[in-house]
Amino acid sequence: MGSAVRTALIKLCEFLLTALLVSFFTFAAFAIIPGDTARVMLGPEASEEQVEALREELGLNEPLAERYFDWLGNAFRGDFGNSLSFGNPVGDLIASRLPVTLGMSLIALIFVVAVSFPMAAVCSRNPGSIKDKSLSTAGHILFAIPPFALSMMLILFFSKVLHIFTAGRYTAPSDNFGAYLVSLLLPSLCIALPKVAMTFKFLRASMIEFSQGDFVRTAKSHGLSDLRIMLKHIIPNSAVSSVTVISLVLSDIMGGSLIVEQVFNLPGLGRLLLSAISRRDFPLLSGIVFYLAMMTVLLYFLADVISAMIDPRIRDGRAA
Amino acid sequence: MHKVNTKKILTGALTLALAFSAAACTQNGGTSDADVIYGGEAVVGITQEPMIFDPHTVVAAGDKEIIFNVYEGLFKYDSTGTLNPCLATDVVISDDASEYTFTIREGVTFHDGSELDTGDVVYSLQRASELLPELSSIDSITDNGDNTVTVTLSTPNSEMLPNFTAAIIPEGSGDTIGDTRIGTGPFVFDSYEPGIGIVLTRNENYWNPELPYLDKVTFKVCADMDAGLLELQGGAIDIFPYLTTDRAAQLDTNTFDILSLGSNMVQALFLNNAVAPFDDVRVRKALNYAVDRNEVIALTMDGASEPLTTAMSPVMGEAYDTSLDGTYDQDIDRALELLAEAGYEDGFDMTITVPSNYLVHVNTAVAIADQLSAIGVNASIEQVDWATWLDRVYTQRDYEATVICLTSDYAPYDVISRYASDNDGNLINYSNPAVDEIIENLPLTIDENERISMYRELLGYMTEDAASVYVQDPSNICAVNRRLTGYAIYPMYIQDMSTVRLASAN
């Protein structure tokens, strides 16, 4: 148990260091690239005096380094400040966008798991069969399509050909949960499909490997049914590597949702991230980047914990 | 003192009434019908997200066009570009144009229920004069006690009236107005969700009892024009302004009305007059002769633009000098001659810096670069994001050439005053003492005809100096779902929702 605490502490330090570096690089990028929040907010029609007045009001006249350390000090205490351009607290803005981004990620994840496992199980039973070959080819094609391209094709098909979907029509979960799920279904699918292919490819290889293992031969010789072997032996054995691949897929899914929500015009974190960049809104951008970094680190951490719980070798520290 | 018929006050805009009478008809057509429908709602797609709701701080066109529905000034533009009395019923301008006396409209209430009085007007103009540069020449504001307010200017200004469109807000509300958003307009501010949209609701106590028609208007933020177009086709939004012609052509005309109107916008290949080789008037002229404006317009706007010769659009009426038209019709030989005279017989390399978020400007830059190759000028295109453009090109003027569209109030003075050599908005570093003098004297000149000839003289100088390569005045194109009617398209950045109503009950 002592080693678990130590591992958690190390992970925490790693996380803090990552967050610090990420915030520093964000800040450094903002210090280098041209652009002024006050001017972006007021537009070219504003006079120099008006821009100057807003700069003063927003505190943009303080030296850069001072602003960064102020921000860092507050962030360390959990206060991410107010967005410069929106005026609202950064935390509130991020929270208001989570239903879209998290909802899409979750639906996409469920879809990936629900489709790729059965596909991999079917293919690994008879590698090289017609079934395996056709599913694998389909997987390769899906793998090659970037989510944004898939999004456009699906929007065209469902809204212009079938007329059953309106891009950008979003209902908040508090208004109507069913409509909320429906509005996220298609975009989630766009994120999920390429990831299905990736997960499937990985699972298929690992299941084939395990199905050739000694324990499977033994089980077969004991007269166990194929289904039972798959459920009781092959899937549990490939579970550890599945957890790792799923944690990778999940961070990809979150990244994908940032892009896909842009194409579907959904008010998620990705849109907020882009407007933070285009407005040079440092507190907002840092807040979002910090949040994304935290989610990524947390996911990997969870994956490690789950792997350890499943695999006695990792749990006892017998394997790396 | 003489009483001025407000419709005749020179804003330059009034002369346009004729040109836009068609639009005026759409706006007014049907309002007298017995069966006009009150109620219902509409969603307007916007691609520029508003950020500021304090009417005396706001300057960005994308913000102004929305709060137009919430706040009102003493005067207000209509869809013909004419200034009409609004919270004032009347104005008397002293003969030397240094005193403006407004009679304040009675029976107007703010959205919080309080009644508009002269105190609110004095307070608002005072605040606006401290925050808005165009009102900074206000010297004093006097409440005359008979429901009139007199504004005295530190220097006479016959071009001042358009500036009295500045919002009137409740007395003392300046510190909170950005959050409370209380005005007198036809719509009441309901809610704002950053990145998502703005909801306005009907002002039940609007001083014009006939308006507005709709109960609710939502301005919904769309990621870009294409995302908005899909939403429009799917029915998630009803009104979508600032479309390009190719996008508008994709829409089903059984479902949508496509409205189009000439604007007061000026798109140009702006040349930094302070940077070689563009500090040489011969080079600037050569570039002007090398460009075929009609081809650029065909390529970028499907022909839905007015070609420009100089810094003002012909739609601005009498202030524009039509004899300038065609000065720089394409003439490659002349362009080559001028380049040779300037010592660039082998051409030169140049960079056009364009904001990447404006597709029309990027396309214009590409079309022009292609045409310039005919005179040996090798133009490369550098795309930058909007914030970078504002900083590097607009503020620091660290660029050679750029393509952008300038917007302004619908007043000729607002269009040209930026070319004064010391003006913040003079992004091309244009400098001509004769032009400076005219810009300085225009507001001091009372006689309307004299002002018109001064504008023409000024445009003559700017054309002769080939200040930049002025290209086109793109039309505003707006799609409106046919379930709605009464939308009035404006020649400037305004989305007036007060006249919009349902075409039929369900």
Interface residues (C-beta under 8 A of the other chain):
Chain A: I33 P34 G35 D36 R39 V40 M41 L42 G43 P44 E45 A46 S47 E48 E49 Q50 V51 A53 L54 S83 S85 F86 N88 L93 S96 R97 I155 S159 K160 F165 T166 A167 G168 R169 Q262 V263 F264 N265 P267 R271 L272 S275 S278 R279 R280
Chain B: E49 M51 I52 T57 V59 A60 A61 G62 D63 L131 L132 P133 E193 P194 G195 I196 V221 C222 A223 A227 G228 L230 E231 Q233 G234 G235 A236 I237 N357 D385 W386 A387 T388 L390 D391 R392 Y394 T395 I404 L406 T407 S408 D424 G425 L427
